[in-house]
Amino acid sequence: MKNTTWDALAATPLPEVRRRAELVDEQAGIEPVTVPGARRLAWNDGGGQSAVWYFADDGRAMLLTFDHESELNLYAEEDYELQESFYGGVPEPLVALVRDRPENYESLNLTDPATGRTIHYAGGVFWYDGTRWHIAAGLEEYTRREDVDLFEASGFDYCLEVYRFGEDGD
């Protein structure tokens, strides 16, 4: 699975990823949020696409992308189990950053009707283990099984374009 933006993100040291996320967050006028164990930074285009970064205190990170027009938009599906499965393989402390958390413009919640638990909608789920980036195994498995282009359907390229990975930073 080859993708230029993914390769550029993977080649960018995490401090530089965070610096760019902070700049874009500020330019977008989005208030950074501290959640237990992490700092949340975000971008949205005002039309339903977004990127949300969680930079954990332990040196790990998680990136969620959302494209409201894609095949991976589960908002209308109301399928909590499927959305939860997209986070498969992501360490629980990172998933906890988006489980049972308040909604915000970039991240709406999907609710499990049986338990009342919530999780943020995301078409793309990516995480950093302290040394390298990963695609969430659950997302990867779903897109492979359904024969969906992971990067296109998650809005990955579009949502990360503003960060200019692979280009010189400002």
C-alpha positions in Angstrom: 0.0 0.0 0.0 2.0 3.0 -1.3 1.0 6.6 -0.5 3.2 9.7 -0.9 1.6 11.5 2.0 1.9 8.5 4.3 5.6 8.2 3.4 6.1 11.9 4.1 4.4 11.7 7.5 6.4 8.6 8.4 9.6 10.4 7.5 8.8 13.5 9.6 10.1 13.4 13.2 7.2 13.6 15.7 8.3 17.0 17.1 8.0 18.5 13.6 4.6 16.8 13.1 3.5 18.4 16.4 4.9 21.8 15.4 2.9 21.7 12.1 -0.2 20.5 13.9 0.1 23.4 16.3 0.5 25.9 13.5 -2.4 24.6 11.5 -4.6 24.4 14.7 -3.8 28.1 15.4 -4.4 29.1 11.8 -7.7 27.3 11.8 -8.7 29.1 15.0 -9.3 25.9 16.9 -8.7 26.0 20.6 -6.2 23.2 21.6 -7.7 20.9 24.2 -5.9 19.0 27.0 -7.5 15.6 27.6 -6.3 13.3 30.3 -2.9 12.1 29.1 -2.7 14.1 25.8 -3.0 17.3 23.9 -5.6 17.5 21.2 -5.0 19.6 18.0 -7.3 19.8 15.0 -8.1 21.1 11.6 -11.3 21.2 9.7 -12.3 22.6 6.3 -15.8 23.8 7.5 -17.4 21.3 5.1 -17.2 18.0 6.9 -13.5 17.0 6.6 -11.1 17.0 9.5 -7.9 15.9 11.0 -7.5 15.4 14.7 -4.2 14.8 16.5 -3.7 13.5 20.0 -0.1 13.9 21.2 0.1 11.7 24.3 2.3 12.6 27.3 4.1 9.3 26.9 5.5 10.2 23.4 2.9 8.3 21.4 0.3 10.0 19.1 -2.9 9.2 17.3 -4.3 10.8 14.1 -7.9 10.6 13.1 -9.1 11.7 9.7 -12.7 12.1 8.6 -14.2 12.7 5.2 -18.0 13.0 5.3 -18.3 12.0 1.7 -16.3 8.8 1.9 -17.2 5.1 2.1 -15.6 5.2 5.6 -18.1 7.7 7.0 -20.1 5.6 9.5 -22.1 8.6 10.8 -25.2 7.6 8.9 -24.6 3.9 9.6 -24.9 4.1 13.3 -22.8 1.0 13.6 -20.9 1.4 16.9 -19.2 -2.1 16.6 -17.9 -1.3 13.1 -16.5 2.1 14.2 -14.9 0.5 17.3 -13.3 -2.1 15.0 -11.5 0.6 13.1 -9.5 1.3 16.2 -8.4 -2.4 16.4 -4.7 -2.7 17.1 -4.3 0.7 18.6 -3.1 0.6 22.2 -5.9 1.1 24.6 -4.4 4.2 26.3 -4.7 6.0 22.9 -8.2 4.7 22.2 -9.2 5.9 25.6 -8.5 9.5 24.4 -11.6 9.2 22.1 -13.8 6.8 24.0 -16.6 8.4 26.2 -15.3 11.9 25.5 -17.4 15.0 24.7 -18.2 15.7 21.1 -16.7 18.6 19.2 -16.9 20.0 15.7 -14.2 17.7 14.3 -15.2 14.5 16.2 -18.8 13.5 16.7 -19.7 10.5 18.8 -21.2 7.2 17.9 -23.1 5.6 20.8 -23.3 1.9 21.6 -27.1 1.4 22.2 -26.5 -1.5 24.5 -24.0 0.2 26.9 -24.3 3.9 26.2 -20.5 4.1 25.6 -19.4 6.4 22.9 -16.4 6.6 20.6 -15.4 9.4 18.1 -16.2 8.8 14.4 -13.2 8.5 12.3 -12.7 7.2 8.7 -8.9 7.0 9.2 -7.2 5.9 12.4 -3.4 6.1 12.5 -1.0 5.9 15.5 2.6 6.5 16.5 4.2 4.1 18.9 7.1 6.4 19.9 9.3 5.4 16.9 7.1 5.0 13.9 3.5 5.5 12.5 1.0 2.6 12.0 -2.3 2.2 10.3 -4.8 0.8 12.8 -5.0 -2.9 12.1 -8.8 -2.9 12.3 -9.1 -0.2 9.7 -6.6 -1.9 7.5 -8.5 -5.2 7.8 -11.8 -3.6 7.0 -10.6 -1.8 3.9 -8.8 -4.9 2.6 -11.9 -7.1 3.1 -14.2 -4.5 1.5 -11.7 -3.7 -1.3 -11.7 0.0 -0.3 -8.7 2.3 -0.9 -7.8 3.1 2.7 -6.1 6.4 2.0 -8.7 7.7 -0.4 -11.7 6.7 1.6 -10.3 8.0 4.9 -9.6 11.4 3.4 -6.0 11.0 4.4 -4.4 13.0 1.6 -7.0 15.7 1.6 -7.0 16.1 5.4 -3.2 16.2 5.6 -2.6 18.5 2.7 -2.6 21.6 4.9 0.3 20.2 6.9 2.6 20.1 3.9 4.4 16.9 4.9 7.2 16.2 2.4 7.7 19.9 2.0 10.0 22.3 3.9 8.3 23.6 7.1 7.5 27.2 7.6 
